[in-house]
Amino acid sequence: MPLPTFFLALGAGVLGLAAFGGLWIVAADLVHIPAGVQPKMTGIPIQTAISFLVMGALAAPLSEEAAFRGYAMGILQKAWGYAPAAIVGSSVLFAAVHFVQGVDAVKLSLYFGAGILFATIGYMTNSLYAVMVVHSLGDVLGFTVLWPHDQTHHAMGLQDPMFA
């Protein structure tokens, strides 16, 4: 992939992550999203916590992008002959595998949206390099901002009297 294409895809992905993060926070403020499965980090040395973050942000994106965009999306596109359907299909699979984070329609819809972002980058660049970096950055965003946000009760929400 040409370097300018890589950096344009990376920039588009980062902007997509910013929008996605905002959408996740708004969704969590409106409806309860179950907290993600995270280890308790209290009492762990900072070096260990950083190594967990780095490994989590590398291992999952590399394997998931190889599986869902590199393998599944190619098979689906070949079988269906239509790239948008393959993008949606691989994103459904991506969301489905994240059920371990909670069987919740809102949360799984958000994972589906992330899958659409990642699959579109992979399709448009015909490469996994940029999408792996964007997915890694997305996982860092999730581990450090979004999942901790889900663990607190929010004043606004559909159960709030304002919405009654």
Secondary structure, DSSP 8 states (H G I E B T S, - for coil): --HHHHHHHHHHHHHHHHHHHHHHHHHHHHS----------TT--HHHHHHHHHHHHHHHHHHHIIIIIIIIHHHHHHHH--HHHHHHHHHHHHHHHGGGG---HHHHHHHHHHHHHHHHHHHHHTSSHHHHHHHHHHHHHIIIIIHHHHTS--S-STTSGGG-
